[in-house]
Amino acid sequence: MSKPHLQTVLQHIGQANFDEKTGAAPVAMPAMRTSTVRFKSLAHLEQATQNLQQGGRSVVYGRSGMDTHRALEDVFCELENGVKSYLVPSGMASISLGILSFAQSGDHVLVSDSAYAPVRALDAWFLKRMGIEVTYCEPTVAAFKAALQPNTKVLYLESPGSLLMQMLDVPALAAFAREHGLISIADNTWGSGLQYQPLTLGMDVSVIAATKYISGHSDFLMGAVVTNREDLIPAIHECHYALGYSVSADDVWLALRGVRTMPIRMRESGLNALKVCEALNAWPEVERIFHPAWPKDPGHQLWLRDANGSNGILSFSLNTDRARAVRFVDQLNLFGIGFSWGGFESLVQLVEAGSLSHHSYWQDQQMPLIRLHVGLEQVDDLITDLEQAWAQSA
Ligand SMILES: Cc1ncc(COP(=O)(O)O)c(C=O)c1O
């Protein structure tokens, strides 16, 4: 039988093993809540410890997780086409684990300027104090090349980038990183492995906020770091252990439940988002729409080449003043005003100009930018809501 599609694999992976005596197994992996593990004898403990030290999967202490965690780690490897994954308590923690695993004092890190803004907080509050220097670049090979230093160690990027969904030429950037001996790390929250696979496109490490589409229900925070390079596993392993990243079994259980329906949720949100793009495109005040699946998005060709699908996140700029944009957002009924995305619900955010000032991709400098997460509501109702709010805000 040929390898089933990822959507099929996601329905079968991460199930509990059959009980040797009864031959039965629960379909849903139970949440194994425990802070520690007890052993029948010291010999069993020693065997487990040795296996763990040799890269095996024994459990000796709760912090590194039990079978529930192992099941989700398998899911992330499958999604990202990786060989090993590590769970962490948030998407931001996956970014810190990714970078701290490979950058040391005296190193230099290149970061795409459209990456999730809190990366800059990690830099300001932590990397600087460790003596790690960061340069933010327009995410092109030419700009990264110009910023390269003899001590550059890591290339970090996010594709599509935050807020403007800027598609990057990841295969070219990954090849550049390899040519210069850099460890390349991609934030793949947008694709969550299903719609986009940076490791397959040549990157070394993928970091994901499972808080978004993996969860799908806006009810927990989590992240994962995945690699397909065996030689990089020890560095991630040591850093994960030393910094004490740990995730609750209940949250892992929610993630396992969420991921089963991720394909249909992402597809439905993506179809809804395209219909919203069409509706917005008819408004004279909408200057530009940022959504890579939208044919007029400048990244559309890269999206067609490199992605398998899309999702519900989009932004649009308005050729009006900010006050009108504020009135519009306040008049919306079905879009909750709030951060985040990837859940069942629609959300809206008026993006502060300050959070875009460092994006080389942002050309509509003076215009308000609105980001929507288009959820799983009936799309006609969402469009009606957008239109009534726009009319009321005039
Ligand atoms: C692209 C991206 N990466 C990472 C994160 C961080 O995820 P978390 O909120 O789980 O820390 C977010 C959150 O919005 C995000 O949008």
The ligand as an SDF file (V2000), in Angstrom:
LIG
                    3D

 16 16  0  0  0  0  0  0  0  0999 V2000
    3.8830   33.0960   14.1700 C   0  0  0  0  0  0  0  0  0  0  0  0
    3.8230   32.9080   15.6440 C   0  0  0  0  0  0  0  0  0  0  0  0
    4.8110   32.2510   16.2610 N   0  0  0  0  0  0  0  0  0  0  0  0
    4.8030   32.0530   17.5940 C   0  0  0  0  0  0  0  0  0  0  0  0
    3.7880   32.5380   18.3670 C   0  0  0  0  0  0  0  0  0  0  0  0
    3.8440   32.3460   19.8690 C   0  0  0  0  0  0  0  0  0  0  0  0
    2.9420   31.4050   20.3110 O   0  0  0  0  0  0  0  0  0  0  0  0
    2.4740   31.3820   21.8440 P   0  0  0  0  0  0  0  0  0  0  0  0
    1.4600   32.4480   21.9940 O   0  0  0  0  0  0  0  0  0  0  0  0
    1.9500   30.0070   22.0440 O   0  0  0  0  0  0  0  0  0  0  0  0
    3.6970   31.6440   22.6820 O   0  0  0  0  0  0  0  0  0  0  0  0
    2.7240   33.2140   17.7850 C   0  0  0  0  0  0  0  0  0  0  0  0
    1.6090   33.7440   18.6090 C   0  0  0  0  0  0  0  0  0  0  0  0
    0.8260   34.5510   18.1870 O   0  0  0  0  0  0  0  0  0  0  0  0
    2.7500   33.4220   16.3810 C   0  0  0  0  0  0  0  0  0  0  0  0
    1.7710   34.1010   15.7600 O   0  0  0  0  0  0  0  0  0  0  0  0
  1  2  1  0
  2  3  1  0
  2 15  2  0
  3  4  2  0
  4  5  1  0
  5  6  1  0
  5 12  2  0
  6  7  1  0
  7  8  1  0
  8  9  2  0
  8 10  1  0
  8 11  1  0
 12 13  1  0
 12 15  1  0
 13 14  2  0
 15 16  1  0
M  END
$$$$
